[in-house]
Amino acid sequence: MARLKRIIISGYYGYSNTGDEAVLSSIVTGLREQAAGDPEIAVLSASPDKTASAYGVRALSRMSFPQVSAALRGCDLFISGGGSLIQDATSFKSLVYYLSVIALAQSCGCRVMLLGQGIGPLRRGASRILARRVLDRTHLITVRDPGSAELLGELGVRRPRIEVTADPTFQLRPCPPEEALGILSGAGIPSGEDVVAVALREWPEALWIEAAASEALADLTKQLPAHLLLVPMQMPGDLVLAGRIRQASSDGISVLPPECTPAQVMGVLAACRLVVGMRLHALIFAASAGVPALGIAYDPKVEHFLAATGQEGTALDDVASGGLADRVMSAWNHRGASAARLSERVPKMREAAGRNIRLALDLLENTR
């Protein structure tokens, strides 16, 4: 009898981040639906019990290196991703962690794949050197945008196969429409009312974002023929920010309940007429559902995605100078043309996202 294949997945999991949990859900679902022989899946998580319960996987504490090392010694395929793991904008410490786990998997003889990742930014010289040394020893890298592939080339990563695919969450299925409408009703939005979703986050280089957004949203409640819905995607930070903005605003603004699953958040955004987002996965969820968006480009990953989907964007400087409300109104008035561009581009991105899983399973089947 053939030995059961073992897969370990590493990423920013167990931190109550809707986007990253959507990535994990997409990867796990894809592996289970397409793999032969029902491989054993384990996930490195900050909340192992929560992750195990949510996805029906074996979950390990991501910071218990003795436990992780023991698991890796019996691992056939190690998947790093998706998300934005290989970057030092969050912190150099975060980059070192993800590269260290990859290096540990390599030392244990695992096949190693980066799956659907966004690479960069890498602002430090040490970051670029470490990334090149570790990533050049992987077996396969798929990235979600051409810019990430270009950066890998600039770093000097030459040995592994590198393929541009798309973010894994283009394969995520939203909750049923009636469930999404029930969630909107529970958030205080009357049935039949148009909705514009807004997914903001705090950012160290834009400490003024709360004040600027509060002012813009107050103006939009008077200009837009729609209800505004604040969508927190990282708990508790986004939820606290949304609560403060809602408290400072007039009627016409609601907050999405924090307990929503990624599929429910995607279903809610699918029921909206426009999405305004700093959070990348709010923009991805919207695009996947064919809903036009205005992206707030605080990070290159947002710029890359907006370019790939032909969506409108606004820079942080525009938000700081009080231009957000005008940009939202422009996006609202041009949402028909934006939706048409999405209908042309998204099917190809969804197909490309599916290649992540097929390539991973090809790599798994080539293990001995």
N, C-alpha and C positions, 0 to 999 in steps of 0.2 A: 504494500500500500504506500502511495506517495506521501511524503511528509507535507503537512499543511504549511502553506506559504505564510510568512509573517511580514506585515507592513507596519512601520512606525511613522507617524505624521507629527511634524513639529511646526509650530507657528504661534501667533499671539492668541492663544486659546484659553478660555476660562477666565477672561477679564471682563465679561459682560459688554463686549463690543459687537454690535449687530453685524457690521461688515465682516469681521473676521469669523464670527460664528456662522455666517452665511457661506463663507469660503469652506469652512470645515464641513458643513452640512452637504455642500455640493460635491466635495471630494469623496466623502464617505458614501453618499448615495450612489455616485457614479461608479465607484469601485465595486460596491455590492451588486449593482445591476449588471455590470459588464464582465466581472472577473469570473473565471472558471475555478471551481473548487472552493468557493467561499473562504478566502484568506482571512486570517486573524488580523484585526486592525487594532493598533494601540495608538493613543494620542498623548503627547506631552502637554500637560495642562496646569494652569495655576489653581484650578479648582477641580481636582480629579473626580470626586464624587459627582459633582454637577455635570461634568462632561460625560462620564460613563452613563449616567441616567438619561441624558438628553439624546445620545447618539447610539446607545447600545454597544459601546466599544470598551476595551480595556483602557484605562486611563492611568497615567503615571505622573507623579509630581515633577514638573519641568525643572525644578531646582535640586532634585535629589540625584546628583550625578552617579552615585553608586548604583541606584535603582535603574537609572537610564542606561548606564554602561552594561549592566547585566542583561537588560532587555535587548540592547543592540547586538550583543554577541550571538543571539539567535535570530537576528533580523535578516530578511532577504532583500527588502527594499525600504530605504529611508527617504521620505518625502519632506522637503522643506518648503513650506508655503501653503497657500499663496499669501497675498498681501504684500506689504512693503517692509520686508525684514532686513534686506541688505542695504542699509542706509544709516547715516550717522546724524541725521537732522534731529531725531528723537533724542539720541545720546550715543556716545561712543561705546558705553557699557552695553547697550542693547545690541549693537552690531557684534561686539566681541562674543556675547552669549550665543547668538545664532550661528556665527562662524565656528565657535568652539564645539557646538553640538554636531555640526556637519563634519568637522574634523574628527570628532570622536567616532561617528558612524563610519567614516572612511577607515579609521584605524582598526575597527572591529570587522572589516571585510564586507560591509554592506554595499549593495548598489545604491547610489545616491542620486537623487533627482531634485532640482529646484522646479516647482510646479507653478506656472502662471503668475510669477512674481513680477513686481515692479522694482527695478534696481535703481538705487540712488535716492537722493543725492549722497555723494561721498565727498565731503568737504576737506577732510584731513588727509595728508599724505600717508599717514600710518593706516588709515582706513582702506585706502586704495591698494596698498601693498598687501595687507592681510587678506582682503577680498580676492585679489588675484591669486595668491598662493593657495587658498582653500578652494575657490571655485574652479580653478584649472584642474583640480583632481576629481571633480564630479564626473558622472557618466552622462548626464543629460540635463539641459536647462531649457525650460520653456518660459517665455516672458510675455507679459500682457500688452506690451506696446513696443514699437520700433525703437523708441528712444532708449529703452532698457537694453536692447540688443546692441545698439551703438555704443553705449557706455561699457558694456562687457568687452567689446572690441578695443575700446580705448584703454581699458585696464590691462589688456594683454591676455585675456582668457581665450585660449586657442584649442585646447584638447577636446573638451566635451562638445557634443552636438548642441547647437543653440537654435531654437525655433521660436518665432513669434506666433503666439496663439491669441488668447484673450483671457480676461479674468474668469476664474471658474464659476463665479456666481451667475454668469449668463445661462448656466444650466439649472439654476434654482427655480423651483415651481412656486408661484404665489399661492396663498390660501384662496379658497373659493370667493367669488365676488360678494356673495351674501354675508359671508363671515367678515369681510373687510367693511361692508356697510354697517354691520352691527358694531364693529369697533369704533367707526366714525360717530355713530349715534351715541355710543357710550362716552365719547369725548365731548359730547355736547354740540355736535354739528347737525343741524336739521336735515332730514331726508330730502334729497333732491337739490341741495345747495352745492354749487361749484366750490371746489377746494383747491387752494394753493398750499403745498407743503414747503416747509422751511427747515433745513437741517444744518444747524450751526455748531461750531465748536469754539472753545477758547484756544488761543494761539499766542505763545510768548512774544512774538514779533508784532502782535496786533492786540494789545491789551485794551484798546478802545472799542473792540468789536461789539461788546454788549451795548454800549451807549449808542453807537452808530446804528446797530440793528434795531434797537428799540425805537429810535426816532423814525427810521425808514418804515418799519412795520406799522407804526401809528399813522403815518401818512397813507400807507397802502390800505388800511381799513376804510379810508374815505374814498380812495380812488378805484380799488378793485371791486368788480361785481362778484366777489368770492369770499369765502371764509378762509382765514389763515390758520394753518395747523403746524405747530412747532413739533419736530420729530427728533427726539433725543436718540442717539445711536451709540453712545458710550456712557455707561453708568458708573458712578453717579454724576460725573462732571457735566455732561450735556443736559441731564435732567435738571440739575441745579440752575444752570444757565437759562434754560427754557422757563423755569419757574420764576426767575427774577424778571425776565423780559415780559412774561405774561402778567405779572403783578404790576409792572410799571405801565402797562398798556391799557387801552380801552377795550370795550367789547369787540367781538369779532375775531378773537385769537384763542385757540385751544391748544392743549398739549396732549400728544399721543401717550397713552398709558405705557409705563416703562416695562411691563411684563410681556410685551408682544414678542413673539418669535420672529426670526428673520423672514420666514414665509408670510407671516401676518403683516410685517412692515412692508414687504414687497407688494402684498395685496392692497394695502391701504394706499401706497403711492400709485399703484395702477388705477385706482379710483379717482385720482386727482387730475386736474387740468394742467397744472404746471408744478414743477419742483425747483426750488431754489436751494442750492446745496454747497456747503463747504465740504461736507463728508463725501468722499469719493463714492462710497457704495450707495448713498442715496441717489447719486447721479446714475450709477450703473443700474440700480433697481428700476429707476424711471425709464431709462433707455430701453431696458429689456422689455418693459411693458408698453413701449411706444409713446411714452408721455414726455413732452418737451421739457427742457430744463434750462436754467440759468446757473452756471457754475461760478463759484467764488474761488478764484485761482490763487490759493494761499501756498500751494506746493506744486512742483513740476508734474506730479502724477495727475493732478486735476487738469492742468493744461494739456497734457498728452491725451487724456480721455476726451476732452472737449474737441480737440482737433480731429481725433479718430471718428467721432460721431457727428461732427458738423454742428455742434451745439454752441449757443451763445455763452460767453464768459465775461466776467468783470474782475478787474484787479483789486487787490486790497486797497491800493491808493484811491480808487474810485469810491470804495465804500467809506474810507476815512474822510473823503471830501464831501460826503453827503449825497453821492450819486446813486446809491443802491435802489431807491424807490423808482427813479427814472428808468434804470436798467431793467427792473422787474416789469414795469409797464411795457417797455419795448418788447421784452420776451413774451409777455402775455399777448400783445397785439400781433406778433409774428409766429405764434405757436403752430399755425397750420403748416407753414413752410418748414419749420423745424421737425414736425412730425413726419413730413414727407421724406426728409433726409434720413430720419431714423428708420423708416420702413425699407429704405434701400440698403442701409449699412448693418443694421442689427442682426438680420439672419446670418450674414457671413461671420459676424463676431460670435454668435451662438454656436455655429458649426466649429469655429476655431477653438472655442472653449471646450467643446467635446473632445478635441484632439488631445487635450491634457491627459485625460483618463486613458485613452487608447495608447498613447505613448508610454504612460506609466505602466500599464499592464504588459506591453511589449517588453519593457525593461525587466519587469518581474518574471516573465516567462523565460527570460534568458539567464536567470540566476541558476546556480547549480547547488 
